[in-house]
Amino acid sequence: MRPFILVNCAMSADGKISTKERRQVKISGKNDFLRVDRIKAESDAIMVGIGTVLADNPSLTVKSDELKQKRRARGADENPVRIVVDSAARIPPNAEILHKGRGKRIIAVSSRAPEAKVRELEFVADIIRTGDMQVDLAALMERLHAKGIRSVMVEGGGTLIGSLFAQDLVDEFCTFVGNMVIGGADAPTPADGAGFVAEDAFSRLSLVSAEPLDEGVLLRWKVARSP
Ligand SMILES: NC(=O)c1ccc[n+]([C@@H]2O[C@H](COP(=O)([O-])OP(=O)(O)OC[C@H]3O[C@@H](n4cnc5c(N)ncnc54)[C@H](OP(=O)(O)O)[C@@H]3O)[C@@H](O)[C@H]2O)c1
């Protein structure tokens, strides 16, 4: 058993999620920002790859006081469990995600994470160890389910999302498409990594909705699975 997995990201009109130097770009507008904050507040957990932590240093906290209050009223922490997928435990000890805002943190590591760094991280986060060279994402999702986590919102980046699609671990895929062209063959896209070659390996999607939002479009897809 695994949680429901929603991938959410913002990309430019030409399908890039940041610049080729991996510099964060403000792609979303105000309404998309509020929508993402709402989904975050409704999720049990929010997940990013270590590449995103190193590039953007996000805190991944819920921003609206009203939404935080609603979470507390239903007996939850004011922020969802924040999860970093980080095979070698490279996360800087002063990363925002480890210190800003209340709530639990999980660092998912593999067997190659140095023991000393893991022990240091245990003061601020729970550690889940799976996989040899890289975190075993399917096993991680099972462990999260066993901890009572039923919904995970994945915020990026492209490498982590690419692996989740490759392992058929995505249920819903939401992209806000913003009104800019970032360009560059090397700029990250929503699903990077090795990519698929055979057509039968592509993740097939069915469109749930396409609606104008801010100065762009919000696309919601469900992953289509054979019955
Ligand atoms: N526009 C948006 O919505 C948005 C959102 C988030 C991020 N971003 C952008 O995305 C970029 C970062 O993306 P990224 O692709 O470099 O990094 P990422 O996807 O955040 O993290 C990738 C890293 O996760 C680790 N990992 C561990 N197990 C894995 C597995 N099984 N599969 C895949 N990855 C695994 C790997 O590092 P180890 O091997 O060391 O563990 C891998 O290099 C930044 O430029 C950021 O600004 C944009």
The ligand as an ORCA input file, in Angstrom:
! r2SCAN-3c Opt
* xyz 0 1
  N       9.087     25.242    -11.037
  C       8.854     24.363    -10.089
  O       7.693     24.087     -9.773
  C      10.004     23.714     -9.377
  C       9.764     22.955     -8.228
  C      10.842     22.344     -7.600
  C      12.117     22.467     -8.116
  N      12.321     23.215     -9.218
  C      13.681     23.340     -9.788
  O      14.187     22.038    -10.024
  C      15.612     22.066     -9.932
  C      16.068     20.931     -9.053
  O      15.716     19.725     -9.667
  P      16.756     18.534     -9.759
  O      16.258     17.632    -10.807
  O      18.140     19.100     -9.862
  O      16.686     17.888     -8.318
  P      15.551     17.074     -7.512
  O      14.667     16.322     -8.417
  O      14.953     17.990     -6.515
  O      16.470     16.073     -6.693
  C      17.121     15.050     -7.398
  C      18.024     14.270     -6.484
  O      17.239     13.439     -5.604
  C      18.044     12.366     -5.207
  N      17.386     11.082     -5.309
  C      17.479     10.090     -4.385
  N      16.836      9.009     -4.776
  C      16.308      9.283     -5.980
  C      15.564      8.508     -6.882
  N      15.203      7.258     -6.624
  N      15.198      9.083     -8.033
  C      15.539     10.356     -8.318
  N      16.259     11.150     -7.506
  C      16.656     10.604     -6.321
  C      19.282     12.322     -6.141
  O      20.403     12.831     -5.431
  P      21.219     11.804     -4.510
  O      21.634     10.669     -5.412
  O      22.325     12.571     -3.924
  O      20.238     11.356     -3.503
  C      18.895     13.277     -7.234
  O      19.994     13.922     -7.838
  C      15.981     23.417     -9.372
  O      16.471     24.220    -10.430
  C      14.674     23.982     -8.852
  O      14.608     25.392     -8.926
  C      11.303     23.846     -9.855
*
